[in-house]
Amino acid sequence: MARAGLTTERLVRAGAELADEVGFDQVTVSALARRFDVKVASLYSHLKSSHDLKTRIALLALEELADRAAEALAGRAGRDALTAFANAYRDYAREHPGRYAAARFRLDPETAAASAGGRHVQMTRAILRGYDLTEPDQTHAVRLLGSVFHGYVSLEAAGGFSHSAPDSQESWTWILDRLDALLRNWPTNADTWAS
């Protein structure tokens, strides 16, 4: 490809595609230069480093995932919202494994604060308002849901559920049902957990 027409946005999108093809860890400025058949040095007017490229891919992935989750949540509440939100994450991870991995890339505090990451937390909290959770329980529940969704999606992507019954979809539905039941019956204080 000709060097003309290269922009930061085009390079980041190509980097995101590359991440989905070969894995996020394999994305570098050198790999991207090979994709465009240009010298690495020609990309440094658009990107500072491979870390900069990965950060930009992470920001793109967070934005795409937030948009998808927001669309899935529109008009839903309770279990329907929980399921739509969880499925948006799982579907995105299946369709864009490299970008999904990028969404977990560690960002510096300032970049993270300006990213779409905050939208993810706001949407999760919006779902939890339907379960009438207050602080600090709401924060605990945000972390619980994130851990369950990411853990399941990561294990499933690694083939962890492909060699045993029941089907992973059946387990996913079962887990979402149990999360809904837990959130609807959330203990009201720490003493309840101890009994």
C-alpha positions as CSV (number, residue, x, y, z in Angstrom):
1,M,0.0,0.0,0.0
2,A,1.1,3.5,-0.7
3,R,2.2,5.7,2.2
4,A,-0.2,8.4,1.1
5,G,-3.4,8.3,3.1
6,L,-2.0,7.0,6.3
7,T,-3.5,8.6,9.3
8,T,-3.4,7.9,13.0
9,E,-7.0,6.7,12.9
10,R,-6.4,4.4,9.9
11,L,-3.4,3.0,11.6
12,V,-5.2,2.4,14.9
13,R,-8.1,0.6,13.1
14,A,-5.6,-1.5,11.1
15,G,-3.9,-2.3,14.4
16,A,-7.2,-3.4,15.9
17,E,-7.8,-5.7,13.0
18,L,-4.3,-7.1,13.3
19,A,-5.0,-7.7,17.0
20,D,-8.1,-9.7,16.1
21,E,-6.1,-11.7,13.6
22,V,-2.8,-12.4,15.5
23,G,-3.5,-11.4,19.1
24,F,-3.1,-8.1,20.9
25,D,0.3,-9.1,22.3
26,Q,1.6,-9.4,18.8
27,V,0.7,-5.9,17.7
28,T,3.7,-3.6,17.2
29,V,4.5,-0.7,15.0
30,S,6.8,-3.0,13.0
31,A,4.0,-5.5,12.4
32,L,1.7,-2.6,11.3
33,A,4.4,-1.2,9.0
34,R,4.6,-4.7,7.4
35,R,0.9,-4.7,6.9
36,F,1.1,-1.4,5.0
37,D,4.3,-2.3,3.3
38,V,6.1,0.8,4.5
39,K,9.1,1.5,6.6
40,V,8.6,1.6,10.4
41,A,10.0,5.1,10.5
42,S,7.2,6.4,8.3
43,L,4.7,5.5,11.0
44,Y,6.4,7.4,13.8
45,S,4.8,10.7,12.5
46,H,1.5,9.1,13.5
47,L,2.4,6.9,16.5
48,K,5.0,7.4,19.2
49,S,5.7,3.7,19.9
50,S,4.1,0.3,20.1
51,H,2.9,1.2,23.5
52,D,1.1,4.3,22.1
53,L,-0.4,2.1,19.4
54,K,-1.7,-0.4,22.0
55,T,-3.1,2.4,24.1
56,R,-5.0,3.8,21.1
57,I,-6.3,0.3,20.2
58,A,-7.4,-0.1,23.9
59,L,-9.3,3.2,23.7
60,L,-10.9,2.2,20.5
61,A,-12.0,-1.1,21.9
62,L,-13.4,0.5,25.1
63,E,-15.4,2.9,23.0
64,E,-16.7,0.2,20.6
65,L,-17.6,-2.1,23.5
66,A,-19.3,0.8,25.4
67,D,-21.4,1.7,22.3
68,R,-22.4,-1.9,21.9
69,A,-23.3,-2.4,25.5
70,A,-25.3,0.9,25.6
71,E,-27.3,-0.2,22.5
72,A,-28.0,-3.6,24.1
73,L,-29.2,-2.0,27.3
74,A,-31.5,0.5,25.8
75,G,-35.0,0.1,27.2
76,R,-34.1,-2.8,29.4
77,A,-34.1,-3.3,33.2
78,G,-33.5,-6.0,35.8
79,R,-32.6,-9.5,34.4
80,D,-33.1,-8.4,30.8
81,A,-30.6,-5.6,31.3
82,L,-28.1,-7.9,33.0
83,T,-28.4,-10.5,30.3
84,A,-28.2,-7.9,27.4
85,F,-25.1,-6.3,29.0
86,A,-23.4,-9.7,29.6
87,N,-24.1,-10.9,26.1
88,A,-22.8,-7.7,24.6
89,Y,-19.4,-8.4,26.3
90,R,-19.4,-12.0,25.4
91,D,-20.3,-11.4,21.7
92,Y,-17.7,-8.7,21.4
93,A,-15.1,-10.9,22.8
94,R,-16.0,-13.7,20.3
95,E,-16.1,-11.4,17.3
96,H,-13.1,-9.3,18.3
97,P,-10.8,-11.3,20.5
98,G,-7.8,-9.0,20.0
99,R,-9.8,-5.9,20.7
100,Y,-11.4,-7.5,23.7
101,A,-7.9,-8.2,25.1
102,A,-7.0,-4.6,24.3
103,A,-9.9,-3.3,26.4
104,R,-8.0,-4.9,29.4
105,F,-4.8,-3.1,28.6
106,R,-3.5,-1.1,31.6
107,L,-3.9,2.6,31.0
108,D,-2.2,5.4,33.0
109,P,-4.7,7.1,35.3
110,E,-5.2,10.2,33.2
111,T,-5.8,8.2,30.0
112,A,-8.1,5.8,31.8
113,A,-10.1,8.7,33.3
114,A,-10.7,10.2,29.8
115,S,-11.5,6.8,28.2
116,A,-14.9,5.1,27.7
117,G,-14.0,2.9,30.7
118,G,-16.1,5.1,32.9
119,R,-19.1,4.5,30.7
120,H,-18.8,0.7,31.4
121,V,-18.9,1.4,35.1
122,Q,-21.9,3.8,34.7
123,M,-23.8,1.2,32.7
124,T,-23.1,-1.5,35.2
125,R,-24.2,0.8,38.0
126,A,-27.4,1.6,36.1
127,I,-28.2,-2.1,35.9
128,L,-27.6,-2.5,39.6
129,R,-29.9,0.4,40.4
130,G,-32.7,-1.9,39.2
131,Y,-31.7,-4.3,42.1
132,D,-31.8,-1.5,44.7
133,L,-28.1,-1.8,45.8
134,T,-26.5,1.0,47.7
135,E,-22.8,1.6,48.5
136,P,-20.5,-0.1,49.2
137,D,-22.5,-3.1,48.0
138,Q,-22.9,-1.5,44.6
139,T,-19.2,-1.3,44.1
140,H,-18.7,-4.9,45.2
141,A,-21.4,-6.0,42.8
142,V,-19.8,-4.0,39.9
143,R,-16.5,-5.9,40.6
144,L,-18.3,-9.2,40.9
145,L,-20.1,-8.8,37.6
146,G,-16.9,-7.7,35.8
147,S,-15.0,-10.6,37.3
148,V,-17.6,-13.2,36.3
149,F,-18.1,-11.8,32.8
150,H,-14.4,-11.5,32.0
151,G,-13.5,-14.7,33.7
152,Y,-16.1,-16.7,31.8
153,V,-15.3,-15.1,28.5
154,S,-11.6,-15.6,28.9
155,L,-11.9,-19.3,29.9
156,E,-14.3,-19.9,27.1
157,A,-12.0,-18.2,24.6
158,A,-9.1,-20.4,25.8
159,G,-11.2,-23.5,25.1
160,G,-11.7,-24.2,28.8
161,F,-15.3,-25.4,28.3
162,S,-15.1,-27.1,25.0
163,H,-14.3,-30.7,26.2
164,S,-17.2,-31.3,28.7
165,A,-20.9,-31.2,29.0
166,P,-23.1,-29.2,29.3
167,D,-22.6,-26.8,26.5
168,S,-21.0,-23.5,27.4
169,Q,-24.2,-21.6,26.4
170,E,-26.2,-23.6,28.9
171,S,-23.7,-22.7,31.7
172,W,-23.7,-19.1,30.6
173,T,-27.5,-18.9,30.9
174,W,-27.3,-20.7,34.3
175,I,-24.7,-18.2,35.6
176,L,-26.8,-15.2,34.5
177,D,-29.8,-16.7,36.2
178,R,-27.9,-17.2,39.4
179,L,-26.4,-13.7,39.3
180,D,-29.8,-12.2,38.8
181,A,-31.1,-14.2,41.9
182,L,-28.1,-13.1,43.9
183,L,-28.6,-9.4,43.0
184,R,-32.3,-9.6,43.8
185,N,-31.6,-11.2,47.2
186,W,-28.4,-9.3,48.0
187,P,-27.7,-9.4,51.8
188,T,-28.3,-6.1,53.4
189,N,-25.3,-6.1,55.7
190,A,-22.0,-7.8,56.4
191,D,-23.4,-9.9,59.2
192,T,-25.7,-11.7,56.8
193,W,-22.6,-13.1,54.9
194,A,-21.2,-14.5,58.1
195,S,-24.3,-16.5,59.1
